[in-house]
Amino acid sequence: MKNIKYFAISAAIALTSFTTFAAESIDQQQALRMTEIGVVSAGQASTLSSLEAKLAAQAEAQGASGYRIIAATGNNLLHGTAIIYK
């Protein structure tokens, strides 16, 4: 009987949606209403999508709620910079 209770509790916890506040890409108008808290950069990305994902991860690690990519460059491997906001 205890095993069933533990299983039910663990299943409920596993199915619960935990809210996370990931950094989101914002536009220039949204940036005007937020506070700039720094700049992040990332590199060694093979696609623009992977570069954006790396910049978003860097922004989130710094505690930002939003980021705006200001530069992306490279031929085979891309490097980018983003301003982060709170």
PDB file with one MODEL, atoms N, CA, C and O in Angstrom:
MODEL        1
ATOM      1  N   MET A   1       0.816  -1.186   0.000  1.00  0.00           N
ATOM      2  CA  MET A   1       0.000   0.000   0.000  1.00  0.00           C
ATOM      3  C   MET A   1       0.866   1.258   0.000  1.00  0.00           C
ATOM      4  O   MET A   1       0.549   2.233  -0.682  1.00  0.00           O
ATOM      5  N   LYS A   2       1.963   1.236   0.768  1.00  0.00           N
ATOM      6  CA  LYS A   2       2.855   2.394   0.794  1.00  0.00           C
ATOM      7  C   LYS A   2       3.479   2.631  -0.572  1.00  0.00           C
ATOM      8  O   LYS A   2       3.665   3.773  -0.994  1.00  0.00           O
ATOM      9  N   ASN A   3       3.805   1.526  -1.268  1.00  0.00           N
ATOM     10  CA  ASN A   3       4.412   1.672  -2.595  1.00  0.00           C
ATOM     11  C   ASN A   3       3.475   2.393  -3.549  1.00  0.00           C
ATOM     12  O   ASN A   3       3.921   3.198  -4.367  1.00  0.00           O
ATOM     13  N   ILE A   4       2.185   2.113  -3.455  1.00  0.00           N
ATOM     14  CA  ILE A   4       1.205   2.765  -4.325  1.00  0.00           C
ATOM     15  C   ILE A   4       1.136   4.258  -4.015  1.00  0.00           C
ATOM     16  O   ILE A   4       1.058   5.082  -4.926  1.00  0.00           O
ATOM     17  N   LYS A   5       1.166   4.602  -2.731  1.00  0.00           N
ATOM     18  CA  LYS A   5       1.137   6.008  -2.343  1.00  0.00           C
ATOM     19  C   LYS A   5       2.371   6.737  -2.867  1.00  0.00           C
ATOM     20  O   LYS A   5       2.268   7.836  -3.411  1.00  0.00           O
ATOM     21  N   TYR A   6       3.541   6.114  -2.699  1.00  0.00           N
ATOM     22  CA  TYR A   6       4.775   6.737  -3.166  1.00  0.00           C
ATOM     23  C   TYR A   6       4.776   6.894  -4.685  1.00  0.00           C
ATOM     24  O   TYR A   6       5.229   7.908  -5.218  1.00  0.00           O
ATOM     25  N   PHE A   7       4.260   5.871  -5.373  1.00  0.00           N
ATOM     26  CA  PHE A   7       4.186   5.949  -6.825  1.00  0.00           C
ATOM     27  C   PHE A   7       3.240   7.064  -7.253  1.00  0.00           C
ATOM     28  O   PHE A   7       3.560   7.816  -8.174  1.00  0.00           O
ATOM     29  N   ALA A   8       2.091   7.185  -6.610  1.00  0.00           N
ATOM     30  CA  ALA A   8       1.116   8.225  -6.951  1.00  0.00           C
ATOM     31  C   ALA A   8       1.694   9.616  -6.704  1.00  0.00           C
ATOM     32  O   ALA A   8       1.513  10.523  -7.516  1.00  0.00           O
ATOM     33  N   ILE A   9       2.380   9.779  -5.597  1.00  0.00           N
ATOM     34  CA  ILE A   9       2.991  11.073  -5.277  1.00  0.00           C
ATOM     35  C   ILE A   9       4.084  11.419  -6.285  1.00  0.00           C
ATOM     36  O   ILE A   9       4.147  12.547  -6.773  1.00  0.00           O
ATOM     37  N   SER A  10       4.941  10.454  -6.595  1.00  0.00           N
ATOM     38  CA  SER A  10       6.024  10.729  -7.548  1.00  0.00           C
ATOM     39  C   SER A  10       5.473  10.983  -8.953  1.00  0.00           C
ATOM     40  O   SER A  10       6.029  11.802  -9.685  1.00  0.00           O
ATOM     41  N   ALA A  11       4.395  10.300  -9.343  1.00  0.00           N
ATOM     42  CA  ALA A  11       3.785  10.535 -10.648  1.00  0.00           C
ATOM     43  C   ALA A  11       3.175  11.933 -10.709  1.00  0.00           C
ATOM     44  O   ALA A  11       3.281  12.616 -11.728  1.00  0.00           O
ATOM     45  N   ALA A  12       2.546  12.351  -9.633  1.00  0.00           N
ATOM     46  CA  ALA A  12       1.951  13.689  -9.595  1.00  0.00           C
ATOM     47  C   ALA A  12       3.021  14.767  -9.699  1.00  0.00           C
ATOM     48  O   ALA A  12       2.841  15.761 -10.402  1.00  0.00           O
ATOM     49  N   ILE A  13       4.121  14.573  -9.008  1.00  0.00           N
ATOM     50  CA  ILE A  13       5.223  15.539  -9.069  1.00  0.00           C
ATOM     51  C   ILE A  13       5.823  15.572 -10.466  1.00  0.00           C
ATOM     52  O   ILE A  13       6.129  16.647 -10.983  1.00  0.00           O
ATOM     53  N   ALA A  14       5.993  14.419 -11.078  1.00  0.00           N
ATOM     54  CA  ALA A  14       6.589  14.354 -12.413  1.00  0.00           C
ATOM     55  C   ALA A  14       5.702  15.013 -13.461  1.00  0.00           C
ATOM     56  O   ALA A  14       6.206  15.581 -14.430  1.00  0.00           O
ATOM     57  N   LEU A  15       4.404  14.944 -13.279  1.00  0.00           N
ATOM     58  CA  LEU A  15       3.481  15.515 -14.256  1.00  0.00           C
ATOM     59  C   LEU A  15       3.155  16.974 -14.003  1.00  0.00           C
ATOM     60  O   LEU A  15       2.504  17.619 -14.825  1.00  0.00           O
ATOM     61  N   THR A  16       3.602  17.496 -12.876  1.00  0.00           N
ATOM     62  CA  THR A  16       3.347  18.890 -12.554  1.00  0.00           C
ATOM     63  C   THR A  16       4.191  19.780 -13.447  1.00  0.00           C
ATOM     64  O   THR A  16       5.374  19.518 -13.664  1.00  0.00           O
ATOM     65  N   SER A  17       3.588  20.809 -13.952  1.00  0.00           N
ATOM     66  CA  SER A  17       4.298  21.765 -14.805  1.00  0.00           C
ATOM     67  C   SER A  17       4.975  22.792 -13.913  1.00  0.00           C
ATOM     68  O   SER A  17       4.312  23.543 -13.198  1.00  0.00           O
ATOM     69  N   PHE A  18       6.280  22.818 -13.963  1.00  0.00           N
ATOM     70  CA  PHE A  18       7.034  23.795 -13.203  1.00  0.00           C
ATOM     71  C   PHE A  18       7.284  25.007 -14.088  1.00  0.00           C
ATOM     72  O   PHE A  18       7.755  24.865 -15.216  1.00  0.00           O
ATOM     73  N   THR A  19       6.977  26.175 -13.596  1.00  0.00           N
ATOM     74  CA  THR A  19       7.167  27.392 -14.359  1.00  0.00           C
ATOM     75  C   THR A  19       8.623  27.816 -14.279  1.00  0.00           C
ATOM     76  O   THR A  19       9.198  27.925 -13.196  1.00  0.00           O
ATOM     77  N   THR A  20       9.204  28.050 -15.439  1.00  0.00           N
ATOM     78  CA  THR A  20      10.568  28.578 -15.487  1.00  0.00           C
ATOM     79  C   THR A  20      10.522  29.918 -16.199  1.00  0.00           C
ATOM     80  O   THR A  20       9.689  30.138 -17.078  1.00  0.00           O
ATOM     81  N   PHE A  21      11.396  30.781 -15.826  1.00  0.00           N
ATOM     82  CA  PHE A  21      11.447  32.094 -16.430  1.00  0.00           C
ATOM     83  C   PHE A  21      12.676  32.175 -17.322  1.00  0.00           C
ATOM     84  O   PHE A  21      13.707  32.730 -16.941  1.00  0.00           O
ATOM     85  N   ALA A  22      12.546  31.618 -18.501  1.00  0.00           N
ATOM     86  CA  ALA A  22      13.646  31.639 -19.450  1.00  0.00           C
ATOM     87  C   ALA A  22      13.723  33.009 -20.108  1.00  0.00           C
ATOM     88  O   ALA A  22      12.710  33.688 -20.279  1.00  0.00           O
ATOM     89  N   ALA A  23      14.916  33.399 -20.467  1.00  0.00           N
ATOM     90  CA  ALA A  23      15.103  34.667 -21.170  1.00  0.00           C
ATOM     91  C   ALA A  23      14.475  34.557 -22.556  1.00  0.00           C
ATOM     92  O   ALA A  23      14.624  33.544 -23.239  1.00  0.00           O
ATOM     93  N   GLU A  24      13.772  35.614 -22.961  1.00  0.00           N
ATOM     94  CA  GLU A  24      13.106  35.632 -24.259  1.00  0.00           C
ATOM     95  C   GLU A  24      13.718  36.688 -25.167  1.00  0.00           C
ATOM     96  O   GLU A  24      14.189  37.728 -24.706  1.00  0.00           O
ATOM     97  N   SER A  25      13.701  36.409 -26.439  1.00  0.00           N
ATOM     98  CA  SER A  25      14.156  37.385 -27.423  1.00  0.00           C
ATOM     99  C   SER A  25      13.155  38.533 -27.453  1.00  0.00           C
ATOM    100  O   SER A  25      11.945  38.310 -27.495  1.00  0.00           O
ATOM    101  N   ILE A  26      13.666  39.762 -27.432  1.00  0.00           N
ATOM    102  CA  ILE A  26      12.796  40.938 -27.448  1.00  0.00           C
ATOM    103  C   ILE A  26      13.198  41.857 -28.589  1.00  0.00           C
ATOM    104  O   ILE A  26      14.314  41.775 -29.102  1.00  0.00           O
ATOM    105  N   ASP A  27      12.284  42.730 -28.981  1.00  0.00           N
ATOM    106  CA  ASP A  27      12.599  43.692 -30.030  1.00  0.00           C
ATOM    107  C   ASP A  27      13.025  45.027 -29.403  1.00  0.00           C
ATOM    108  O   ASP A  27      13.038  45.174 -28.181  1.00  0.00           O
ATOM    109  N   GLN A  28      13.368  45.979 -30.248  1.00  0.00           N
ATOM    110  CA  GLN A  28      13.891  47.252 -29.765  1.00  0.00           C
ATOM    111  C   GLN A  28      12.858  48.023 -28.943  1.00  0.00           C
ATOM    112  O   GLN A  28      13.222  48.666 -27.958  1.00  0.00           O
ATOM    113  N   GLN A  29      11.596  47.974 -29.319  1.00  0.00           N
ATOM    114  CA  GLN A  29      10.545  48.666 -28.568  1.00  0.00           C
ATOM    115  C   GLN A  29      10.395  48.090 -27.165  1.00  0.00           C
ATOM    116  O   GLN A  29      10.257  48.837 -26.196  1.00  0.00           O
ATOM    117  N   GLN A  30      10.421  46.770 -27.055  1.00  0.00           N
ATOM    118  CA  GLN A  30      10.344  46.130 -25.738  1.00  0.00           C
ATOM    119  C   GLN A  30      11.566  46.479 -24.900  1.00  0.00           C
ATOM    120  O   GLN A  30      11.457  46.667 -23.688  1.00  0.00           O
ATOM    121  N   ALA A  31      12.720  46.567 -25.534  1.00  0.00           N
ATOM    122  CA  ALA A  31      13.959  46.881 -24.828  1.00  0.00           C
ATOM    123  C   ALA A  31      13.902  48.257 -24.177  1.00  0.00           C
ATOM    124  O   ALA A  31      14.500  48.478 -23.124  1.00  0.00           O
ATOM    125  N   LEU A  32      13.179  49.180 -24.808  1.00  0.00           N
ATOM    126  CA  LEU A  32      13.076  50.532 -24.248  1.00  0.00           C
ATOM    127  C   LEU A  32      12.359  50.547 -22.899  1.00  0.00           C
ATOM    128  O   LEU A  32      12.583  51.446 -22.089  1.00  0.00           O
ATOM    129  N   ARG A  33      11.508  49.568 -22.657  1.00  0.00           N
ATOM    130  CA  ARG A  33      10.763  49.493 -21.400  1.00  0.00           C
ATOM    131  C   ARG A  33      11.460  48.645 -20.340  1.00  0.00           C
ATOM    132  O   ARG A  33      10.925  48.452 -19.248  1.00  0.00           O
ATOM    133  N   MET A  34      12.648  48.139 -20.655  1.00  0.00           N
ATOM    134  CA  MET A  34      13.376  47.270 -19.733  1.00  0.00           C
ATOM    135  C   MET A  34      14.706  47.911 -19.354  1.00  0.00           C
ATOM    136  O   MET A  34      15.131  48.898 -19.954  1.00  0.00           O
ATOM    137  N   THR A  35      15.350  47.333 -18.352  1.00  0.00           N
ATOM    138  CA  THR A  35      16.648  47.823 -17.889  1.00  0.00           C
ATOM    139  C   THR A  35      17.761  46.944 -18.433  1.00  0.00           C
ATOM    140  O   THR A  35      17.749  45.727 -18.249  1.00  0.00           O
ATOM    141  N   GLU A  36      18.720  47.566 -19.103  1.00  0.00           N
ATOM    142  CA  GLU A  36      19.877  46.835 -19.620  1.00  0.00           C
ATOM    143  C   GLU A  36      20.758  46.415 -18.452  1.00  0.00           C
ATOM    144  O   GLU A  36      21.095  47.227 -17.590  1.00  0.00           O
ATOM    145  N   ILE A  37      21.133  45.122 -18.433  1.00  0.00           N
ATOM    146  CA  ILE A  37      21.970  44.644 -17.325  1.00  0.00           C
ATOM    147  C   ILE A  37      23.322  44.112 -17.784  1.00  0.00           C
ATOM    148  O   ILE A  37      24.144  43.722 -16.955  1.00  0.00           O
ATOM    149  N   GLY A  38      23.559  44.089 -19.081  1.00  0.00           N
ATOM    150  CA  GLY A  38      24.859  43.619 -19.534  1.00  0.00           C
ATOM    151  C   GLY A  38      24.851  43.139 -20.967  1.00  0.00           C
ATOM    152  O   GLY A  38      23.902  43.366 -21.718  1.00  0.00           O
ATOM    153  N   VAL A  39      25.939  42.464 -21.332  1.00  0.00           N
ATOM    154  CA  VAL A  39      26.126  41.943 -22.683  1.00  0.00           C
ATOM    155  C   VAL A  39      26.642  40.523 -22.560  1.00  0.00           C
ATOM    156  O   VAL A  39      27.466  40.228 -21.694  1.00  0.00           O
ATOM    157  N   VAL A  40      26.155  39.634 -23.433  1.00  0.00           N
ATOM    158  CA  VAL A  40      26.659  38.258 -23.477  1.00  0.00           C
ATOM    159  C   VAL A  40      27.093  37.953 -24.898  1.00  0.00           C
ATOM    160  O   VAL A  40      26.649  38.596 -25.850  1.00  0.00           O
ATOM    161  N   SER A  41      27.960  36.973 -25.030  1.00  0.00           N
ATOM    162  CA  SER A  41      28.384  36.553 -26.361  1.00  0.00           C
ATOM    163  C   SER A  41      28.509  35.034 -26.386  1.00  0.00           C
ATOM    164  O   SER A  41      28.683  34.386 -25.355  1.00  0.00           O
ATOM    165  N   ALA A  42      28.418  34.495 -27.580  1.00  0.00           N
ATOM    166  CA  ALA A  42      28.541  33.051 -27.769  1.00  0.00           C
ATOM    167  C   ALA A  42      29.173  32.804 -29.127  1.00  0.00           C
ATOM    168  O   ALA A  42      29.107  33.649 -30.019  1.00  0.00           O
ATOM    169  N   GLY A  43      29.780  31.648 -29.272  1.00  0.00           N
ATOM    170  CA  GLY A  43      30.437  31.310 -30.524  1.00  0.00           C
ATOM    171  C   GLY A  43      30.387  29.829 -30.800  1.00  0.00           C
ATOM    172  O   GLY A  43      29.743  29.069 -30.077  1.00  0.00           O
ATOM    173  N   GLN A  44      31.071  29.422 -31.851  1.00  0.00           N
ATOM    174  CA  GLN A  44      31.172  28.032 -32.266  1.00  0.00           C
ATOM    175  C   GLN A  44      29.805  27.435 -32.603  1.00  0.00           C
ATOM    176  O   GLN A  44      29.569  26.251 -32.361  1.00  0.00           O
ATOM    177  N   ALA A  45      28.907  28.243 -33.159  1.00  0.00           N
ATOM    178  CA  ALA A  45      27.582  27.766 -33.561  1.00  0.00           C
ATOM    179  C   ALA A  45      27.579  27.525 -35.067  1.00  0.00           C
ATOM    180  O   ALA A  45      28.127  28.318 -35.833  1.00  0.00           O
ATOM    181  N   SER A  46      26.962  26.433 -35.479  1.00  0.00           N
ATOM    182  CA  SER A  46      26.954  26.108 -36.912  1.00  0.00           C
ATOM    183  C   SER A  46      25.734  26.665 -37.639  1.00  0.00           C
ATOM    184  O   SER A  46      25.738  26.755 -38.867  1.00  0.00           O
ATOM    185  N   THR A  47      24.679  27.045 -36.892  1.00  0.00           N
ATOM    186  CA  THR A  47      23.488  27.641 -37.508  1.00  0.00           C
ATOM    187  C   THR A  47      23.051  28.854 -36.694  1.00  0.00           C
ATOM    188  O   THR A  47      23.452  29.025 -35.543  1.00  0.00           O
ATOM    189  N   LEU A  48      22.223  29.692 -37.313  1.00  0.00           N
ATOM    190  CA  LEU A  48      21.701  30.849 -36.585  1.00  0.00           C
ATOM    191  C   LEU A  48      20.823  30.417 -35.412  1.00  0.00           C
ATOM    192  O   LEU A  48      20.820  31.063 -34.365  1.00  0.00           O
ATOM    193  N   SER A  49      20.087  29.335 -35.588  1.00  0.00           N
ATOM    194  CA  SER A  49      19.237  28.833 -34.505  1.00  0.00           C
ATOM    195  C   SER A  49      20.065  28.393 -33.307  1.00  0.00           C
ATOM    196  O   SER A  49      19.712  28.686 -32.165  1.00  0.00           O
ATOM    197  N   SER A  50      21.154  27.698 -33.560  1.00  0.00           N
ATOM    198  CA  SER A  50      21.990  27.252 -32.444  1.00  0.00           C
ATOM    199  C   SER A  50      22.706  28.438 -31.793  1.00  0.00           C
ATOM    200  O   SER A  50      22.935  28.433 -30.584  1.00  0.00           O
ATOM    201  N   LEU A  51      23.059  29.452 -32.584  1.00  0.00           N
ATOM    202  CA  LEU A  51      23.661  30.653 -32.013  1.00  0.00           C
ATOM    203  C   LEU A  51      22.660  31.355 -31.099  1.00  0.00           C
ATOM    204  O   LEU A  51      23.009  31.770 -29.994  1.00  0.00           O
ATOM    205  N   GLU A  52      21.415  31.486 -31.561  1.00  0.00           N
ATOM    206  CA  GLU A  52      20.392  32.123 -30.743  1.00  0.00           C
ATOM    207  C   GLU A  52      20.139  31.326 -29.460  1.00  0.00           C
ATOM    208  O   GLU A  52      19.944  31.913 -28.395  1.00  0.00           O
ATOM    209  N   ALA A  53      20.140  30.016 -29.554  1.00  0.00           N
ATOM    210  CA  ALA A  53      19.946  29.176 -28.365  1.00  0.00           C
ATOM    211  C   ALA A  53      21.085  29.373 -27.365  1.00  0.00           C
ATOM    212  O   ALA A  53      20.856  29.429 -26.157  1.00  0.00           O
ATOM    213  N   LYS A  54      22.300  29.476 -27.873  1.00  0.00           N
ATOM    214  CA  LYS A  54      23.442  29.699 -26.984  1.00  0.00           C
ATOM    215  C   LYS A  54      23.366  31.068 -26.317  1.00  0.00           C
ATOM    216  O   LYS A  54      23.667  31.197 -25.130  1.00  0.00           O
ATOM    217  N   LEU A  55      22.967  32.091 -27.072  1.00  0.00           N
ATOM    218  CA  LEU A  55      22.831  33.428 -26.492  1.00  0.00           C
ATOM    219  C   LEU A  55      21.706  33.454 -25.457  1.00  0.00           C
ATOM    220  O   LEU A  55      21.838  34.097 -24.417  1.00  0.00           O
ATOM    221  N   ALA A  56      20.613  32.765 -25.734  1.00  0.00           N
ATOM    222  CA  ALA A  56      19.501  32.697 -24.778  1.00  0.00           C
ATOM    223  C   ALA A  56      19.941  32.011 -23.490  1.00  0.00           C
ATOM    224  O   ALA A  56      19.569  32.443 -22.399  1.00  0.00           O
ATOM    225  N   ALA A  57      20.727  30.950 -23.608  1.00  0.00           N
ATOM    226  CA  ALA A  57      21.225  30.238 -22.430  1.00  0.00           C
ATOM    227  C   ALA A  57      22.158  31.128 -21.608  1.00  0.00           C
ATOM    228  O   ALA A  57      22.104  31.124 -20.378  1.00  0.00           O
ATOM    229  N   GLN A  58      23.009  31.887 -22.292  1.00  0.00           N
ATOM    230  CA  GLN A  58      23.912  32.814 -21.597  1.00  0.00           C
ATOM    231  C   GLN A  58      23.112  33.891 -20.866  1.00  0.00           C
ATOM    232  O   GLN A  58      23.417  34.235 -19.724  1.00  0.00           O
ATOM    233  N   ALA A  59      22.090  34.416 -21.533  1.00  0.00           N
ATOM    234  CA  ALA A  59      21.246  35.457 -20.923  1.00  0.00           C
ATOM    235  C   ALA A  59      20.540  34.913 -19.683  1.00  0.00           C
ATOM    236  O   ALA A  59      20.500  35.570 -18.644  1.00  0.00           O
ATOM    237  N   GLU A  60      19.993  33.726 -19.800  1.00  0.00           N
ATOM    238  CA  GLU A  60      19.308  33.112 -18.661  1.00  0.00           C
ATOM    239  C   GLU A  60      20.268  32.858 -17.507  1.00  0.00           C
ATOM    240  O   GLU A  60      19.913  33.055 -16.344  1.00  0.00           O
ATOM    241  N   ALA A  61      21.478  32.424 -17.824  1.00  0.00           N
ATOM    242  CA  ALA A  61      22.482  32.169 -16.783  1.00  0.00           C
ATOM    243  C   ALA A  61      22.841  33.453 -16.032  1.00  0.00           C
ATOM    244  O   ALA A  61      23.214  33.404 -14.860  1.00  0.00           O
ATOM    245  N   GLN A  62      22.729  34.590 -16.698  1.00  0.00           N
ATOM    246  CA  GLN A  62      23.030  35.882 -16.070  1.00  0.00           C
ATOM    247  C   GLN A  62      21.811  36.472 -15.353  1.00  0.00           C
ATOM    248  O   GLN A  62      21.898  37.550 -14.765  1.00  0.00           O
ATOM    249  N   GLY A  63      20.679  35.768 -15.402  1.00  0.00           N
ATOM    250  CA  GLY A  63      19.484  36.234 -14.707  1.00  0.00           C
ATOM    251  C   GLY A  63      18.634  37.202 -15.500  1.00  0.00           C
ATOM    252  O   GLY A  63      17.791  37.896 -14.930  1.00  0.00           O
ATOM    253  N   ALA A  64      18.841  37.261 -16.811  1.00  0.00           N
ATOM    254  CA  ALA A  64      18.073  38.184 -17.654  1.00  0.00           C
ATOM    255  C   ALA A  64      16.696  37.618 -17.968  1.00  0.00           C
ATOM    256  O   ALA A  64      16.507  36.404 -18.039  1.00  0.00           O
ATOM    257  N   SER A  65      15.747  38.512 -18.152  1.00  0.00           N
ATOM    258  CA  SER A  65      14.421  38.074 -18.582  1.00  0.00           C
ATOM    259  C   SER A  65      14.259  38.247 -20.085  1.00  0.00           C
ATOM    260  O   SER A  65      13.342  37.680 -20.679  1.00  0.00           O
ATOM    261  N   GLY A  66      15.144  39.026 -20.708  1.00  0.00           N
ATOM    262  CA  GLY A  66      15.092  39.220 -22.147  1.00  0.00           C
ATOM    263  C   GLY A  66      16.470  39.504 -22.716  1.00  0.00           C
ATOM    264  O   GLY A  66      17.387  39.895 -21.993  1.00  0.00           O
ATOM    265  N   TYR A  67      16.605  39.304 -24.021  1.00  0.00           N
ATOM    266  CA  TYR A  67      17.859  39.603 -24.703  1.00  0.00           C
ATOM    267  C   TYR A  67      17.555  40.097 -26.109  1.00  0.00           C
ATOM    268  O   TYR A  67      16.523  39.752 -26.685  1.00  0.00           O
ATOM    269  N   ARG A  68      18.459  40.907 -26.663  1.00  0.00           N
ATOM    270  CA  ARG A  68      18.324  41.410 -28.025  1.00  0.00           C
ATOM    271  C   ARG A  68      19.659  41.213 -28.733  1.00  0.00           C
ATOM    272  O   ARG A  68      20.673  41.791 -28.342  1.00  0.00           O
ATOM    273  N   ILE A  69      19.649  40.395 -29.773  1.00  0.00           N
ATOM    274  CA  ILE A  69      20.872  40.120 -30.525  1.00  0.00           C
ATOM    275  C   ILE A  69      21.252  41.359 -31.316  1.00  0.00           C
ATOM    276  O   ILE A  69      20.448  41.913 -32.065  1.00  0.00           O
ATOM    277  N   ILE A  70      22.493  41.778 -31.134  1.00  0.00           N
ATOM    278  CA  ILE A  70      22.961  42.988 -31.812  1.00  0.00           C
ATOM    279  C   ILE A  70      24.008  42.705 -32.879  1.00  0.00           C
ATOM    280  O   ILE A  70      24.293  43.568 -33.709  1.00  0.00           O
ATOM    281  N   ALA A  71      24.587  41.498 -32.869  1.00  0.00           N
ATOM    282  CA  ALA A  71      25.592  41.170 -33.882  1.00  0.00           C
ATOM    283  C   ALA A  71      25.692  39.666 -34.056  1.00  0.00           C
ATOM    284  O   ALA A  71      25.582  38.903 -33.096  1.00  0.00           O
ATOM    285  N   ALA A  72      25.900  39.260 -35.287  1.00  0.00           N
ATOM    286  CA  ALA A  72      26.170  37.858 -35.615  1.00  0.00           C
ATOM    287  C   ALA A  72      27.106  37.858 -36.817  1.00  0.00           C
ATOM    288  O   ALA A  72      26.867  38.554 -37.803  1.00  0.00           O
ATOM    289  N   THR A  73      28.166  37.075 -36.722  1.00  0.00           N
ATOM    290  CA  THR A  73      29.151  37.065 -37.793  1.00  0.00           C
ATOM    291  C   THR A  73      29.786  35.681 -37.904  1.00  0.00           C
ATOM    292  O   THR A  73      29.712  34.874 -36.977  1.00  0.00           O
ATOM    293  N   GLY A  74      30.400  35.424 -39.034  1.00  0.00           N
ATOM    294  CA  GLY A  74      31.126  34.182 -39.227  1.00  0.00           C
ATOM    295  C   GLY A  74      30.819  33.545 -40.563  1.00  0.00           C
ATOM    296  O   GLY A  74      29.838  33.888 -41.223  1.00  0.00           O
ATOM    297  N   ASN A  75      31.673  32.608 -40.956  1.00  0.00           N
ATOM    298  CA  ASN A  75      31.478  31.865 -42.203  1.00  0.00           C
ATOM    299  C   ASN A  75      30.956  30.471 -41.891  1.00  0.00           C
ATOM    300  O   ASN A  75      29.761  30.211 -42.032  1.00  0.00           O
ATOM    301  N   ASN A  76      31.828  29.585 -41.472  1.00  0.00           N
ATOM    302  CA  ASN A  76      31.410  28.219 -41.143  1.00  0.00           C
ATOM    303  C   ASN A  76      30.898  28.123 -39.709  1.00  0.00           C
ATOM    304  O   ASN A  76      29.920  27.426 -39.443  1.00  0.00           O
ATOM    305  N   LEU A  77      31.546  28.810 -38.801  1.00  0.00           N
ATOM    306  CA  LEU A  77      31.101  28.855 -37.414  1.00  0.00           C
ATOM    307  C   LEU A  77      30.723  30.284 -37.068  1.00  0.00           C
ATOM    308  O   LEU A  77      31.444  31.224 -37.405  1.00  0.00           O
ATOM    309  N   LEU A  78      29.597  30.447 -36.396  1.00  0.00           N
ATOM    310  CA  LEU A  78      29.065  31.773 -36.110  1.00  0.00           C
ATOM    311  C   LEU A  78      29.394  32.224 -34.700  1.00  0.00           C
ATOM    312  O   LEU A  78      29.553  31.410 -33.790  1.00  0.00           O
ATOM    313  N   HIS A  79      29.492  33.525 -34.535  1.00  0.00           N
ATOM    314  CA  HIS A  79      29.724  34.164 -33.250  1.00  0.00           C
ATOM    315  C   HIS A  79      28.712  35.294 -33.147  1.00  0.00           C
ATOM    316  O   HIS A  79      28.447  35.977 -34.136  1.00  0.00           O
ATOM    317  N   GLY A  80      28.143  35.501 -31.961  1.00  0.00           N
ATOM    318  CA  GLY A  80      27.163  36.555 -31.804  1.00  0.00           C
ATOM    319  C   GLY A  80      27.232  37.243 -30.460  1.00  0.00           C
ATOM    320  O   GLY A  80      27.826  36.734 -29.510  1.00  0.00           O
ATOM    321  N   THR A  81      26.609  38.418 -30.396  1.00  0.00           N
ATOM    322  CA  THR A  81      26.565  39.222 -29.183  1.00  0.00           C
ATOM    323  C   THR A  81      25.126  39.678 -28.967  1.00  0.00           C
ATOM    324  O   THR A  81      24.404  39.976 -29.919  1.00  0.00           O
ATOM    325  N   ALA A  82      24.724  39.726 -27.700  1.00  0.00           N
ATOM    326  CA  ALA A  82      23.378  40.184 -27.361  1.00  0.00           C
ATOM    327  C   ALA A  82      23.423  41.047 -26.119  1.00  0.00           C
ATOM    328  O   ALA A  82      24.222  40.811 -25.213  1.00  0.00           O
ATOM    329  N   ILE A  83      22.555  42.052 -26.083  1.00  0.00           N
ATOM    330  CA  ILE A  83      22.361  42.865 -24.881  1.00  0.00           C
ATOM    331  C   ILE A  83      21.290  42.155 -24.060  1.00  0.00           C
ATOM    332  O   ILE A  83      20.288  41.687 -24.600  1.00  0.00           O
ATOM    333  N   ILE A  84      21.515  42.079 -22.738  1.00  0.00           N
ATOM    334  CA  ILE A  84      20.539  41.406 -21.887  1.00  0.00           C
ATOM    335  C   ILE A  84      19.807  42.415 -21.023  1.00  0.00           C
ATOM    336  O   ILE A  84      20.364  43.443 -20.635  1.00  0.00           O
ATOM    337  N   TYR A  85      18.551  42.110 -20.726  1.00  0.00           N
ATOM    338  CA  TYR A  85      17.671  43.030 -20.011  1.00  0.00           C
ATOM    339  C   TYR A  85      16.937  42.329 -18.879  1.00  0.00           C
ATOM    340  O   TYR A  85      16.745  41.113 -18.885  1.00  0.00           O
ATOM    341  N   LYS A  86      16.540  43.131 -17.918  1.00  0.00           N
ATOM    342  CA  LYS A  86      15.742  42.633 -16.797  1.00  0.00           C
ATOM    343  C   LYS A  86      14.485  43.453 -16.719  1.00  0.00           C
ATOM    344  O   LYS A  86      13.649  43.219 -15.847  1.00  0.00           O
TER     345      LYS A  86
ENDMDL
END
